[in-house]
């Protein structure tokens, strides 16, 4: 799913369920619901590969650059 698609889904959800706008946001650790947690952080962009994420602020530490950014981490 792209960030654009995600935002569109959130907007539709909020329109259909306006009472949820002041509720806490949680995430599921996997598709089977084996764990849940609260979203605490703002989204960040970075590189996602091999099941690892490198935030844009850490690219220099890993000798990577902005041209490799391919994803947005939501938590």
Secondary structure as UniProt FT lines:
FT   HELIX           3..16
FT   HELIX           18..22
FT   STRAND          26..28
FT   TURN            31..32
FT   STRAND          36..38
FT   STRAND          44..49
FT   TURN            50..51
FT   STRAND          52..55
FT   HELIX           56..58
FT   HELIX           60..62
FT   HELIX           66..68
FT   STRAND          71..73
//
